[in-house]
Amino acid sequence: MLTPSEQYGFDNDGRLVIRRTQDVESLIALNKHEAEVAPSMHGDAAVRKVGSIPFVIAEQWSRECGAAIGSKEFALYCKRKLMDGDSAAFRIKGA
């Protein structure tokens, strides 16, 4: 299930803590499948899907780079993150 879930609680200082999680195994499996069937960088395709990022990861990356999801700055940050080995599961074909 790709729907994020939230848990609410309080830390030792009494501040509200919201923990967002998301099971992304089906997304990773879909990325693997799409990597097998996706067109290569060569050919007639002017637009090509390079990856799928779970929403909770997109939120985290948005906070890290200080740019809104959907902005040009965010897209450039995502491209760098997708090329990182730690994010390889979200990559389909080159970024």
Stockholm file with secondary structure:
# STOCKHOLM 1.0

chainA/1-95         MLTPSEQYGFDNDGRLVIRRTQDVESLIALNKHEAEVAPSMHGDAAVRKVGSIPFVIAEQWSRECGAAIGSKEFALYCKRKLMDGDSAAFRIKGA
#=GR chainA/1-95 SS CCCCEEEEEECTTSCEEEEEECCCHHHHHHHHHHHHHSCCSSSSCSSCCCBCCCHHHHHHHHHHHTCCTTSHHHHHHHHHHHHSGGGGGGBSSCC
#=GC SS_cons        CCCCEEEEEECTTSCEEEEEECCCHHHHHHHHHHHHHSCCSSSSCSSCCCBCCCHHHHHHHHHHHTCCTTSHHHHHHHHHHHHSGGGGGGBSSCC
//
